Amino acid sequence: MESTDLAVKIAQRIAAHEDSDVATLNPPIHEVIDVDALEALIDSRPHERTEFTGTVSFDYREYSVTVDHTGAVSVTGAVSAADPAGSNGASDRRVIYKSG
């Protein structure tokens, strides 16, 4: 899986929650998470495989996005009901790593 594929997969899951087109997502996924680093962590090529078996979660606007060690992506709704600044997700770089 190439990082572009993972970025597209993440964007598609978020767009599905919003019933919108991937091209209209703002900010773009690459402004919120380093998809290349995420891909390197879960890379499925045997000669570069890591022993990572957990999950990585990050916030994208009001969504919590989780990618597991297989590259499966899940998106859940509102992370926080109180966001007085109207954060667009780009300024909050919270990433949670859970080892399996």
Secondary structure, DSSP 8 states (H G I E B T S, - for coil): --HHHHHHHHHHHHHHHHTS-GGG-SS-GGGTS-HHHHHHHH---GGG-----SEEEEEETTEEEEEETT--EEEES-S-S--TT---SSS---EEEE--
